Amino acid sequence: MLQRKLLMLVLMSVLVVPASLALAADQERTQQQIQSQMQEQVYGSQLMTPQERAEYHANMRAAKTEEKCKQIRNEHHERMKERAKKLNVVLPDKPPNHGMGRGMGSGAGMGPRGGGMGPGGGRNR
């Protein structure tokens, strides 16, 4: 009886450990993708150190108003244009579009004209 329980425990370990390792690797990949997307959204991020990017994001999160966010973005844009010029790097004239406010993406969302299922449940009528 003890051998049977021990065998079941070993079999369960063999199944659970690889699954948990795969989950951890998947979570790490997802985190790396999020960080990569955040870097792509910052104007001139390719010219910034990781510390500069972290400081920029911290400043944006600390901004209390949309006007303050806009000021931070504009000042950053000017600094990156100057840095690009010194390094002979071409950056776009305008910074990336930041959607409709702090923390808002540029997608349509699930509002009245969004992609929600609504009362019809997606059925043609």
N, C-alpha and C positions, 0 to 999 in steps of 0.2 A: 504494500500500500504506500509506504514512504517512497519507494523507488518510483512509483507511478506519479506521485505528486511532484517529485523532483524533476522527472522527465517533462511534465507539463510546464513547470516553471522555466526550465531551460528552453523549451519550444516557444513559450510566450516571449521570453527575452530575445530570442533570435528574431522574432517578428517585430517586436516593439522598438528595439534599438535602431535598426535601419530606418524605420519610419520616422522616428524622432530626429534622426540626423538629417534626413531629407527635408523635413519641415524646417529645421534650423537653417539649412542651406538656402531654402526657398525664401525665408524671411530675410536673410542677409542680401540676397539678390534684389528683393523688392526694395529694401532700404537703399541699396546702391542706385537703383533706378530712380528713386525719389530724389536723392541727392543730385544725380546727374541732371534731372529735369529742372531742379531749382537753379543749378548753375547755368543751364542754357537760358533761363529766363532773365538772368542778370546781364545787363548791357556790359560788354567788355569782360565777361567773366574769365575768358581765356587769358586775359592780361593780369588777373588778380591772383594773389596767393590764397590758399585755403583760409588763412586767418582773416584776410581782407573780406572774403566772401562771408565768413561767419559774422564779422563785425557789421557788414552791410545788412545782413538779414536781421541781426539783433536790433539795429537802429530802426529798420522798417517795422519790426514787431512792436517796438517801444513807442512808435509815433502814435499820438492820440487822435489825430485828425487826418482827413484826406489831403488837406493842404500841406501838412507836415510831410506826409509821404511823397507828395509831388515835389516838395523842396529837396528832400533827400535824394530822390531820383534824378532831378535836374542837376544838382551839385555833383552827384556821382557821374552822370553823363558827361559833364564838362571835364572832370578829372580823367575819365577814360579816353576822351577824345585827345586830350593833351598827351597822355601816356602813349596812345596809339601812334600819334604823330612822331613822337621821339623815337619810337621803335620801328617806324616805317610799316605799320600794320594798318590795313584798311578795315574800318568798322562802318556799319550802316549809319546814315545821317541821323536817323531817329531811333530812340530806344524802343524795345519791344512794347507792344500794347499790353497793358496790365488789366484789361477787363473793366468791369463796372464798379470797382471799389476794392478796398483792402480785402484780401483773401478770396476774392471772387474770381472764378475762372472765366474763360470766354465762351463756354458752351451755352447751349440754349436752355439747359436745365429741364425740369419737369413741370414748368408752369402751364398756363392755359394753352400755349402753342407748342409746348414741349412734346416729348415722346411718350408721355404717360398713357396707360391703358384706358383710363376714364371709365364711365359707366357702361359703355358698350363692350368692354373687355376685349377689344381688338377685332370684334366680329363685323363683317360687312353687313350693312343694312340696306 
